């Protein structure tokens, strides 16, 4: 059995294997104690897990997370799970697409922790997380997220195996265009289903299926579990950027003010 690298005073991401007496990188994320933050949707969650073993999760009030609230909730979760920051071996964050402000705050908070604690920072996109909640589905899975301004974030996945496989780059689509593109027996997931419902658009008219249940909503523990089979990493001081798929409001206003072409 391995022991914690931190209990032996080793750099973050390293572990000591008793059988070999060697210091080496943990082989997979599931070997590490990981704190995750998911803030790209309508609600924000913070979770703690070691691989597939969930230790705890808290949900913040729906809406955009405040930088003044996210860190205090992290500070509450860790002691509730009998864990200190120095015990952490990795961090995980969802890069979107989704709420510009929510992603910025979550990413800024988690990156600050990664730098302060010299921890590896793992990441993925929200649409893949949603697709991962429905493995072994025999038809195409389509995930949509409200992008506002009359558009949806969209990802198409092959879910015939244990993990989703992205079939094409994530994109922006209109609700009507998305509905028209649906095929029989395809499954539609994601918060974008609410947008379709508000517009009176029903995937069933195209022979497609939908699942708006809470079981299909990405959260922090689902994020950590999704990343569990990845190869473990060491600390990387490179900053991450959210997945936007289009310019932010600030970038649009800046371009309009200074006459910069898109």
C-alpha positions in Angstrom: 0.0 0.0 0.0 1.2 3.5 -0.7 1.5 6.2 1.9 0.7 9.9 1.6 3.6 11.8 0.0 2.7 14.8 2.2 3.1 12.7 5.4 6.6 12.0 4.3 7.4 15.6 3.4 7.4 14.9 -0.4 6.4 17.4 -3.1 2.7 17.5 -4.1 1.6 14.8 -6.5 4.3 12.4 -5.3 3.7 9.2 -3.3 5.9 6.6 -1.6 5.3 3.0 -2.5 6.1 0.7 0.4 6.6 -2.4 -1.8 9.4 -0.8 -3.9 10.6 1.9 -1.6 10.4 4.3 -4.5 9.1 7.8 -4.6 7.0 8.2 -7.8 4.0 10.1 -9.2 0.6 8.7 -8.4 -0.4 6.8 -11.6 -4.0 8.1 -11.8 -6.1 10.9 -10.4 -8.1 8.2 -8.5 -5.1 7.7 -6.4 -5.2 11.3 -5.2 -7.3 13.2 -2.7 -8.9 15.8 -4.9 -11.0 18.9 -4.3 -13.4 19.9 -7.1 -15.4 23.0 -8.0 -18.2 23.1 -10.6 -19.6 26.6 -11.2 -20.5 26.7 -14.9 -24.2 26.0 -14.5 -27.1 27.5 -12.6 -25.9 26.1 -9.3 -22.4 25.8 -7.7 -21.0 22.7 -6.0 -17.8 22.0 -4.1 -16.8 18.3 -3.6 -14.0 16.2 -2.1 -13.2 12.7 -3.1 -10.4 10.2 -3.4 -11.0 8.7 -6.9 -14.5 7.2 -6.9 -14.9 7.4 -3.1 -16.9 10.5 -2.3 -16.0 12.2 1.0 -18.4 15.2 0.9 -20.1 17.8 -1.2 -21.8 21.2 -0.6 -24.0 23.2 -2.9 -24.0 27.0 -2.8 -27.2 29.0 -3.5 -28.2 28.9 -7.2 -26.8 31.8 -9.2 -23.4 33.3 -9.8 -20.9 32.4 -7.0 -19.3 35.2 -5.0 -15.6 35.1 -4.5 -16.4 35.9 -0.8 -18.6 32.7 -0.6 -16.7 30.1 -2.5 -13.5 30.0 -0.4 -15.4 30.0 3.0 -17.5 27.0 1.8 -14.3 25.2 0.8 -13.0 26.0 4.3 -16.1 24.4 5.8 -16.1 21.3 3.7 -12.5 20.3 4.4 -12.7 20.1 8.2 -16.2 18.4 7.9 -14.4 15.6 6.0 -11.5 15.6 8.5 -9.1 17.0 5.8 -6.8 20.0 5.9 -5.5 21.9 2.9 -2.1 20.4 3.3 -3.6 16.9 2.8 -4.9 17.7 -0.7 -3.1 16.1 -3.6 -5.0 17.6 -6.6 -7.7 20.1 -7.6 -10.4 19.9 -10.3 -12.4 22.5 -12.0 -15.0 22.7 -14.9 -14.0 25.1 -17.6 -17.5 25.6 -19.0 -19.0 26.5 -21.3 -21.5 28.4 -19.1 -21.7 31.4 -16.9 -18.8 33.8 -17.7 -18.7 35.2 -14.2 -19.2 31.9 -12.4 -16.4 30.2 -14.4 -14.1 33.2 -13.8 -14.6 33.2 -10.1 -14.3 29.4 -9.7 -11.3 29.2 -11.9 -9.6 32.1 -10.2 -10.2 30.6 -6.8 -9.0 27.1 -7.7 -5.9 28.4 -9.6 -5.0 30.5 -6.6 -5.2 27.3 -4.4 -3.1 25.4 -6.9 -0.4 28.0 -6.9 -0.4 28.3 -3.1 -0.3 24.6 -2.4 1.7 23.6 -5.6 -1.0 21.1 -6.6 -1.9 19.7 -10.0 -5.1 21.2 -11.5 -7.3 18.9 -13.6 -10.1 20.1 -15.8 -12.8 19.2 -18.4 -15.8 20.8 -20.0 -19.4 20.8 -18.6 -21.1 19.2 -21.7 -18.8 16.1 -21.4 -19.6 15.9 -17.7 -23.4 15.9 -18.4 -22.9 13.3 -21.2 -20.9 11.1 -18.8 -24.0 10.7 -16.6 -25.5 8.4 -19.2 -23.0 5.7 -20.2 -23.8 2.8 -22.6 -26.6 4.7 -24.4 -26.8 3.1 -27.8 -27.7 6.3 -29.7 -26.1 9.7 -30.0 -26.3 11.9 -26.9 -26.8 15.6 -27.4 -26.1 18.0 -24.5 -27.3 21.6 -24.6 -26.6 24.5 -22.2 -28.2 27.9 -22.1 -25.8 30.4 -23.8 -28.4 33.2 -23.6 -28.8 35.7 -26.5 -31.1 33.2 -28.3 -28.4 30.5 -28.5 -27.4 27.2 -26.9 -24.0 25.6 -26.2 -24.0 22.2 -27.9 -22.0 19.0 -27.8 -22.7 15.7 -29.6 -21.4 12.5 -28.0 -21.0 8.8 -28.7 -22.0 7.2 -25.4 -22.0 3.5 -26.5 -19.1 2.8 -24.1 -18.3 3.7 -20.5 -17.2 7.2 -21.3 -18.6 9.8 -23.7 -16.6 10.4 -27.0 -17.0 13.9 -28.4 -18.1 13.6 -32.1 -17.5 17.2 -33.2 -16.2 20.4 -31.6 -18.4 22.1 -29.1 -20.5 24.8 -30.8 -23.2 27.4 -30.5 -26.6 26.7 -32.1 -30.1 28.2 -32.2 -32.9 26.4 -30.4 -34.9 25.9 -33.6 -31.8 24.8 -35.5 -30.9 22.3 -32.8 -34.4 20.9 -32.8 -34.4 20.5 -36.6 -31.1 18.6 -36.4 -32.3 15.9 -34.0 -32.6 12.3 -35.1 -34.8 9.5 -33.9 -33.8 8.0 -30.5 -31.1 10.6 -29.8 -31.0 11.6 -26.2 -31.0 15.3 -25.2 -29.5 16.3 -21.8 -28.6 19.6 -20.2 -30.0 22.8 -18.8 -30.8 23.9 -22.3 -33.9 21.7 -22.2 -35.5 24.4 -20.1 -34.9 26.9 -23.0 -36.6 24.5 -25.4 -39.6 24.1 -23.1 -40.0 27.8 -22.7 -40.0 28.2 -26.5 -42.5 25.4 -26.9 -39.9 23.2 -28.7 -40.2 19.4 -27.9 -37.5 16.9 -29.0 -40.2 14.3 -29.1 -41.5 15.8 -32.3 -38.3 14.7 -33.9 -38.5 11.2 -32.4 -35.7 12.1 -29.9 -35.7 11.5 -26.1 -34.9 13.8 -23.2 -33.9 13.4 -19.6 -34.1 16.6 -17.5 -33.7 14.7 -14.2 -31.3 15.8 -11.4 -29.2 12.7 -12.1 -28.0 14.3 -15.3 -26.9 17.5 -13.7 -23.0 17.9 -13.5 -21.6 18.5 -10.0 -18.2 18.7 -8.3 -18.2 15.0 -7.3 -19.1 14.0 -10.8 -16.3 16.2 -12.1 -13.7 14.3 -9.9 -15.1 10.9 -10.8 -15.0 11.8 -14.5 -11.3 12.7 -14.2 -10.4 9.7 -12.0 -8.9 7.5 -14.8 -6.7 10.3 -16.1 -2.9 10.0 -15.5 -1.9 11.9 -12.4 0.2 15.0 -12.9 2.5 17.3 -11.0 2.1 21.0 -10.4 2.0 23.1 -13.6 2.2 26.9 -13.3 0.3 27.5 -16.6 -3.0 29.4 -16.2 -6.2 27.9 -17.6 -8.8 29.8 -19.6 -12.6 29.2 -19.5 -14.3 27.7 -22.5 -16.4 30.6 -23.9 -17.1 29.7 -27.6 -17.8 33.4 -28.1 -16.4 36.7 -26.8 -17.4 37.8 -23.3 -19.6 40.9 -22.9 -16.5 42.9 -21.8 -14.6 41.8 -24.9 -17.6 42.8 -27.2 -17.9 46.2 -25.6 -14.2 46.8 -25.8 -14.2 45.9 -29.5 -17.2 48.1 -30.2 -15.6 51.0 -28.3 -12.3 50.8 -30.1 -13.6 49.6 -33.5 -11.9 46.2 -33.4 -13.2 43.7 -36.0 -14.3 40.3 -34.7 
